[in-house]
Structure formats: C-alpha cells, structure tokens
Amino acid sequence: MQQWSKNFATYLLGLIILTLGISLTIQSQLGASPFDALLVGLYRTFGLSIGSWEIVVGFTIVVANAIAVKQRPELTALLTSFITGIGIDTWLVIQRPWLEMSQLFGQSLVLILGIVLSGIGIAIYLESSFAPNPMDRSMVILTDKTNWSLGRSRAIISVVLVIIALFFHGDVGVGTLLNALTSGIVIQFARPYVQMIQKKLQTASASVRYDTK
C-alpha cells in the first residue's frame, strides 16, 4: 500500500508539471505539441474547453486501442486523460489573467519553458509506472502491428495529428515543430536526475523507518 501511494504521488506530480508545461506552450501562441494543437483546434471549432477535449479524445483513443488489440479498454489510461484534462484547464484559468504575450521574445521564453516543463513532467510521470498514456499506448500498438520502430510510429502519429489539427484550425506553428524535435531530448536528459532524486528519497525514507524501529 505504501509503495502504491508513492507511485501515485510520483504519477500525480508528473502530470501536474506536464500540464503546466502544456498550458504554457498553448499560452505562447507559437504552436503546441501535435496532440495539444489538435485539442486547441477542437476547442476553437466546437467549443467546450481544451481540457474537456483532452478527456474526450483520450477516451476515444483508449477505446480505439482496445479495439485494435481486441481487449477491454484500459481504465487507468482514462484516469490519465481525466487528470491531464483537469490540469490543463486549471493552469489556463490561472495564467490567462496575467500571462498574455504579444512580443515574440516573451512568447519564445514561455514556449521554451513550456517544452522543458512538459519534458520534466513526462520524465517524472514515467518513473511511476502507474497508468499508461493513451497516445503512448497507440504508439506501442502501431509498432507491434507494423514492426516499425517506436520513433517511426511516433513520427507518423504526430504527422497525422498535425494534419487533423490543421483541418480544425489547431494551434500549429513553429512551436509544434520545436516540441516534436526537442521533447524527447528533454525527457532523456531529465530522467537520470529524476531517478537519482527518487533513489535518494527512497534511501531517506528507509532510513527514517529503520530509526523509528
């Protein structure tokens, strides 16, 4: 039970930081990630909120994944979409009254900060091994079905998302390309530090338990 609580805390912290990064890339107005660009496009076309579309699209992807592998939908993946959707909307509500960038320099800073925080959030979230991300699951399924590499599957999914986002007037721009090119690098750079901090916390926790005995 204690390990479950730690995994959930890591999972939740990662999603909080990830959604902060996503909201900043949206606020930059220079282009969000391929998936988030689609969410913004659906929001612009049909209304609701960006976070609501995260939940709707996430649910759709979970069902599609289940059909593709002929299994029951992964309910924990729905939890990820639900928390992510709430997180995006919450951060946007907090930021919109004061974070309105009209100058390219300020927009660029917000975009870069958003990409970095998104990568750090994903790195933390991955260490929890708590619940799958619907899009990541789609990438794995496509790889299994086609024998493509994970990188190729991710690239193809990203291209498809950008095309659909453009159709719905999504938030596609230079930030979309920058996000696609650098997010993996940020995650790879951040993961060793996340793992190091996690090990130190585990060691400290074990030491406290030993001292209290």
C-alpha positions in Angstrom: 0.0 0.0 0.0 2.9 2.4 0.8 4.5 1.7 -2.5 1.3 2.3 -4.3 0.9 5.6 -2.5 4.5 6.6 -3.6 3.8 5.6 -7.2 0.6 7.6 -7.3 2.3 10.7 -5.8 5.0 10.5 -8.4 2.4 10.0 -11.1 0.4 12.9 -9.9 3.4 15.2 -9.6 4.5 14.4 -13.1 1.1 15.2 -14.5 0.9 18.5 -12.6 4.2 19.6 -14.1 3.3 18.2 -17.5 0.0 20.1 -17.7 1.8 23.3 -16.6 4.2 22.9 -19.5 1.3 22.1 -21.9 -0.6 25.2 -20.8 2.5 27.4 -21.3 3.0 26.2 -24.8 -0.6 27.0 -25.6 -0.2 30.4 -24.0 2.9 31.1 -26.1 0.7 31.2 -29.2 3.6 29.9 -31.2 2.3 26.3 -31.6 1.6 23.4 -29.2 2.6 19.8 -29.5 0.8 17.9 -32.3 -1.7 16.3 -29.8 -2.3 19.6 -27.9 -2.6 21.5 -31.2 -5.5 19.2 -32.1 -7.2 19.9 -28.7 -6.9 23.6 -29.3 -8.4 23.2 -32.8 -11.4 21.2 -31.4 -11.9 23.9 -28.8 -11.9 26.6 -31.4 -14.2 24.7 -33.7 -16.8 23.2 -31.3 -16.4 25.0 -28.0 -16.1 23.2 -24.6 -12.7 23.6 -23.0 -9.2 22.4 -24.1 -9.1 20.1 -21.1 -12.5 18.7 -21.9 -11.3 17.7 -25.3 -8.3 16.0 -23.7 -10.7 13.8 -21.9 -12.9 13.2 -24.9 -10.1 12.4 -27.3 -8.3 10.4 -24.7 -11.4 8.3 -24.1 -11.7 7.8 -27.9 -8.1 6.7 -28.2 -8.4 4.3 -25.3 -11.4 2.6 -27.0 -9.6 2.5 -30.4 -6.6 0.9 -28.7 -8.8 -1.7 -27.1 -10.4 -2.5 -30.5 -7.0 -2.7 -32.1 -5.7 -5.3 -29.7 -9.1 -6.9 -29.1 -9.0 -6.4 -25.3 -11.0 -4.4 -22.7 -10.3 -0.7 -22.5 -7.5 0.2 -20.1 -9.4 2.2 -17.4 -6.2 3.5 -15.8 -5.5 5.2 -19.1 -8.8 7.1 -18.8 -7.6 8.3 -15.4 -4.5 9.8 -17.1 -6.6 11.7 -19.6 -9.0 12.9 -16.9 -6.3 14.3 -14.7 -4.5 15.8 -17.6 -7.6 17.5 -18.9 -8.4 19.0 -15.5 -4.8 20.1 -15.1 -4.6 21.9 -18.4 -7.9 23.8 -17.8 -6.8 24.7 -14.2 -3.4 26.1 -15.3 -5.0 28.0 -18.2 -7.5 29.7 -15.8 -4.7 30.7 -13.5 -2.5 32.0 -16.3 -4.9 33.8 -18.6 -5.5 36.9 -16.4 -1.8 37.9 -16.4 0.1 35.8 -19.0 -0.8 37.4 -22.3 2.3 37.6 -24.5 2.3 39.9 -27.6 6.1 40.2 -28.1 8.0 37.4 -29.9 10.7 37.4 -27.2 8.3 36.8 -24.4 6.3 34.2 -26.4 9.5 32.3 -27.2 10.5 32.2 -23.5 7.1 30.9 -22.5 7.3 28.3 -25.3 10.7 27.1 -24.3 9.8 26.9 -20.6 6.6 25.0 -21.5 8.6 22.4 -23.5 11.1 22.0 -20.7 8.5 21.6 -18.0 6.5 19.2 -20.2 9.6 17.0 -20.7 10.4 17.0 -17.0 6.8 16.2 -16.1 6.8 13.2 -18.5 10.2 12.0 -17.1 8.7 12.1 -13.6 5.4 10.5 -14.7 7.2 7.6 -16.5 9.0 6.7 -13.2 5.7 6.0 -11.5 4.7 3.1 -13.9 1.2 3.9 -12.5 -1.0 4.3 -15.6 -0.4 4.3 -19.3 -0.8 7.3 -21.6 -3.3 6.6 -24.4 -1.1 8.2 -27.1 2.0 6.2 -25.9 -0.1 3.1 -25.9 -1.2 3.8 -29.5 2.5 4.2 -30.5 3.3 0.7 -29.0 0.3 -0.9 -30.7 1.2 0.6 -34.1 4.8 -0.7 -33.6 3.6 -4.2 -32.7 1.2 -4.2 -35.7 3.7 -2.9 -38.3 7.1 -3.9 -36.9 8.1 -0.2 -37.3 10.4 1.4 -34.8 8.9 3.3 -31.9 10.4 6.5 -33.3 8.9 5.9 -36.7 5.5 5.1 -35.2 5.6 8.2 -33.0 6.6 10.4 -36.0 3.7 9.0 -38.2 1.2 9.6 -35.4 2.5 13.1 -34.9 2.1 13.9 -38.6 -1.5 12.5 -38.7 -2.3 14.7 -35.6 -0.9 17.8 -37.2 -2.9 17.2 -40.4 -6.1 16.8 -38.4 -5.2 19.8 -36.2 -4.8 21.9 -39.3 -8.2 20.8 -40.6 -9.7 22.1 -37.3 -7.6 25.3 -37.3 -5.5 23.9 -34.5 -2.6 25.6 -32.7 0.1 24.6 -35.2 3.2 26.7 -35.6 7.0 26.7 -35.1 6.4 25.6 -31.5 4.8 22.4 -32.8 8.0 21.5 -34.8 10.2 22.6 -31.9 8.2 20.5 -29.5 8.4 17.4 -31.7 12.1 17.8 -32.2 13.2 18.5 -28.6 10.7 16.9 -26.3 12.4 13.5 -26.5 15.8 15.2 -25.8 14.4 16.9 -22.7 12.9 13.7 -21.4 16.1 11.8 -21.9 18.1 14.5 -20.2 15.8 14.7 -17.2 15.2 11.0 -16.5 18.6 10.3 -14.8 18.1 13.3 -12.5 14.6 12.2 -11.7 15.8 8.6 -11.0 18.6 10.0 -8.8 16.2 12.1 -6.7 13.8 9.2 -6.4 16.6 6.9 -5.1 17.7 9.5 -2.6 14.1 9.8 -1.3 13.7 6.1 -1.1 17.0 5.8 0.9 16.0 8.6 3.2 12.5 7.0 3.7 14.1 3.6 4.5 16.5 5.3 7.0 13.6 7.0 8.8 11.7 3.7 9.1 14.8 2.0 10.4 15.4 4.7 13.0 11.9 4.6 14.3 12.1 0.9 15.0 
